[in-house]
């Protein structure tokens, strides 16, 4: 996701939640989301073997 797309996403999400931040904070939030997206891309790019099993889910 490009920086401008990320910033648009952040602005829309903040508006939907009723938050109002100044331009500096919006830029910082968009930067953090960009960093998270970069980490997620690296994790998701690793192929899983066909026999990989999902982690167990605790259900009391």
C-alpha positions as CSV (number, residue, x, y, z in Angstrom):
1,X,0.0,0.0,0.0
2,X,1.5,3.4,-1.0
3,X,2.0,6.2,1.5
4,X,-0.9,8.2,0.1
5,X,-3.2,5.3,0.1
6,X,-2.2,4.5,3.7
7,X,-2.8,8.0,4.8
8,X,-6.2,8.1,3.1
9,X,-7.1,4.8,4.9
10,X,-5.9,6.2,8.2
11,X,-7.9,9.4,7.7
12,X,-11.1,7.5,6.8
13,X,-10.7,5.1,9.8
14,X,-10.1,7.9,12.2
15,X,-13.1,9.8,10.9
16,X,-15.3,6.7,11.2
17,X,-14.3,6.2,14.8
18,X,-14.8,9.9,15.6
19,X,-11.2,10.8,16.2
20,X,-9.7,14.1,15.3
21,X,-5.9,14.3,15.2
22,X,-3.6,17.0,13.8
23,X,-1.6,16.5,10.6
24,X,1.6,15.4,12.5
25,X,-0.2,12.7,14.4
26,X,-2.0,11.4,11.3
27,X,1.4,11.2,9.5
28,X,2.8,9.2,12.4
29,X,-0.1,6.8,12.5
30,X,0.1,6.2,8.8
31,X,3.9,5.6,9.1
32,X,3.3,3.0,11.9
33,X,0.6,1.2,9.8
34,X,3.1,1.2,6.8
35,X,5.7,-0.4,9.0
36,X,3.2,-3.0,10.2
37,X,2.2,-3.8,6.6
38,X,5.8,-4.3,5.6
39,X,6.3,-6.8,8.5
40,X,3.1,-8.6,7.5
41,X,4.2,-8.8,3.9
42,X,7.5,-10.5,5.0
43,X,5.6,-13.0,7.2
44,X,3.0,-13.8,4.6
45,X,5.5,-14.3,1.8
46,X,6.9,-17.4,3.5
47,X,5.1,-20.4,1.9
48,X,3.7,-23.0,4.2
49,X,4.0,-26.7,3.4
50,X,0.8,-28.5,2.5
51,X,0.9,-30.6,5.7
52,X,1.2,-27.5,8.0
53,X,-1.5,-27.6,10.7
54,X,-3.1,-24.6,12.3
55,X,-2.2,-23.8,15.9
56,X,-4.6,-25.3,18.5
57,X,-7.2,-22.9,19.9
58,X,-7.9,-22.9,23.6
59,X,-11.5,-23.4,24.4
60,X,-12.4,-23.7,28.1
